[in-house]
């Protein structure tokens, strides 16, 4: 509404919100009374002309029920004030609504299965409603809110990358959402194209797009080392766990043949097992 009226005439919005446009005169008895048409100057007539234009813009946007509320109003400001109370309530109602919305903002989180854009649409709608009620949240606070309290724990690695590579105090909200959306699309592509056992490494590489080359190489190397170790428990030396279970008896160590210990205490087996793990 505001943009439509300003687009027609910038001064009209001032008339809607500020000016009652009452043109008065002092009569013979010294009492202030409204001017008649004959008493109005060109400046007075210009004011009433703009008031009529503002009323036209306001009334043309109303339905029958709303029009019945304002049909007796004589100025654009009276119409606007009446509509504000009708849609937003009294100041007390507005304060209560503001408190409720801010509580929703404090508890806002990304829903399961929700995309970044869907979350951002809900988030923007909420902050815009708060702004309309006079509770303006800075862009820095919104950025920090999304990074620290909105995204789920599955985004923790990406959050860390952004916090370490960007200055959160100056990071534009649109840039953050674009970054998160691009990462979300990469994750979806990886899930479709990469086998499950390679998923973790693929995501690390994807998340590391904001890291330096040496850091990325270190992360990849550590992951591959960890993956190789993960295969170790399935074998113990050159024997599987099941075979050890089958062959373990009270006759001693079947590895070296001595009877004073079992294989778990066998020095020869430990040496071979460590050597195999190191390869």
N, C-alpha and C positions, 0 to 999 in steps of 0.2 A: 504493500500500500504506500509506504513512505517513498519508495523509489518511483512509483507511478506519478505521485503528486509532484515530487521534485522535478521529474522529467518534463512535466507540463509547465511548471513555473516554480523556480526555486523559492520565491517568497511565499508561496502558498503553504508550505510546511510550517513556516513561522506563524502563519495565521491559524493553522490547525492546532498547534500546540501552545501558543503563547497569547495571542491577541484576541480579546473579546470584541474588538472593533465597535465599541460603543461610542458614537459621536454625540457629544453633549453640548448644551449651551446654557447660559444663565438668562432666565426670563426677567421680566420687569420687577418681579417681587424678590429677585436675588436668589432664586432657587434653581438648582441645576436640573434641567430636563432634557430628554432626547431631542435632537434636531429634527425638524420636519424636512421633507424633500426640498422645499424651497430654500431652507436655511443651509443646506449642504454645499460645501465648496467642491471644487474639482478634485481636491485631494481626498475629501470624505467619500465622494462617489467612487474614486479609484479603490479605496479600501473595501467598500461594500461590493464592488465588482469582483475583487479577488476573493472575498468571503463567499460569494455565490459560486465562483469556480471551484473553490475548495469543497463546498457542500456538494456540488455536482459529482465530484470524484468520489467522495465518501458514500453518497447515497446510491450511486450506480452499482456499487459492489455489494449492496445489501439484498438479502432475501425479504420476503413479506413479513416474517416474524420480527426480524431485526428492525425493519423500517417502522413498525408500529411503536417501537421503543423511542425512536428519535424524531418522529414526525412533528412534534411541537417545539423542537429546538430551533432557535433562530440564527445561531452562529455555528461555524464549523468546529470551533473549540467545544461547544456544548455537545455536539454530535460525537466528537472524538472521546470526550470524557465519559459520556454515557456508554459508548461501545467498550471502552477499557474496563469499566466496572462490570459490564455484562459478561465479557469474555475472560477477564483476568481476576475479577473479584475485587473486593475492597482491599486496602493496604494490609489489613490483618490477614486476609485470605492469601494474598501474594506472599507475605512473609512465611506463612505455614507451608505453602507450596514450594517456596524456595528451600526451606529446611528439608522437606521430603526429597526434592530432587538432588540436593547436595548429599544426602545420605545415600541415594542411589549411585551417585558419582563415586563416593568413597568406597562402595562395595562393588564397583563395576569390574567384571572380569570377562575374559573371552570364553564363550560357550564351547562345549565339546562339539566338534564337527563344523565349527564356524570358520569361515575364511577371514583373512585379514581385512578385506574390503567390507565384508558384512559387519565385522566388529567395529570398524572405523565409522561406518554409517550410523550405528547405534550410539557410538561415543560422541560423534559430532552433533547428532540430534539432541542428546542430553546436555552437552555444554552450551549449545545455542539457546536452549530453553532457560538454562541458568543465566545466561547473558541477558536475555529479555527481561529477567526479573532482577537485574542489577548485580548478579554475582558473576563477575568476570574472572575467568581462570587463565593465567598467562600461558603462553605457548611453551615456555620452559617447563612449567608444572605439568602440562599435558604430556609432553615428551617423556618426562621422568615417570609419570603415572603409568603410561603404556609399557615402558621398559621394565619397571620394577614391580608392578602390581596387577597388570592386566593380562600379560602373556602367560601361558601355562609353563610348567617346569620343563616340558619337552623342548622349549625354545631357549633353555638356559645357555647353551653353548653359543648361540647366535647373539644373545643379549650381551654376553661377556665380550665377544668380538667387537660389537658396536661401542660398548662402554670404554674399551681400551683403545679403539682407533678413532673415536669421534669426541669432540667437545660437546657434551650434552647441553651445556648452558647456551650454546649458539646453534645447536642442530635444529633446522627447520622441521616442523611436524610433517610436512608433505614429503620431505626427503626421507624421513624415518619410515613412513608408510610405504613409500616406493621401494626402499631397501628391503623391508620385511616382505612385501608382495613378491619381489623378484626371488627372494630366498624360498618363499613358499612354493613358487612355481618350479624351482630347481628340485626341491624335495619331492614334489609330485612326479616330475620327470624321472628322477632316480628310482622311485618306488616302482615305476612301470618298466624301466629298462635294465635295472641292476639286480642280479641274484641276491637273495636274502642274506647269504653269508658274507657278501661284499658290501652290504648296505652301510654299515657303520663307517668303514673307511671312505666310502663315496661321499657320505654326508660330511665327514671331517674335511675332506678336500673342498667340498662345496662351501662350507662355512668359512674355510680359510682363505677365501678369495680376497678378504680385506687384510690379510696378514702379509708380512714381509716374506721373501723367498726362503731365508734361513729358518724362520719360525715354522713355515709350512713344511719344510723338509724334515725338521726335527719331529713335528707332530706325526707325520707319515711314517717316519722311521720307528718311532716309539710304538705306534699302533701295530706295524708289521711284526716287530719283535714280540709284542704282547700276543699277537695272533699265533705266532709259531709256538710260544710257550703253552698256549691254550690246547695244543695238540698233544702235549706231553703226558697228561694224566691217563690217556688211553693206552699208553705203553709204559712198561717199567723195564728198563734195559732192553733186552731182546725178547722179553716174555710179556705176554698180556697178563692183566690182573687175574683173569679167569684161570690161566695155566698155573699161576703161583698158588692160587687157592687149591687147585686140584693136586699139585705135587707136594704142597707143604705137609710134612709128616713129623713125627717125633724122632725120626732116625737122624736128624741133623740137617745140614745145609746141602741141598741138591746141586748148588752152584759149584762149590769147591770140594764137596764130598766129606768135609769134616763133620764130626758129630758133636762138637762142643758148642755149636751155635746154630741158629736158623738163618735163612737167607736175608732177613731184614737186618741182621747184624753182621752180614758178610762184607768184609773189607773189599774183596775182589769185585763183588757185585756193585758196591757203591762207586768204585772207581770207574767201572764200565758205564754205569748209569749216568754219572756226571759227564763223562766224555761224550755220550750220545746226546745229552741235553745241550751241550756246548756246540754241537755241530749244526 
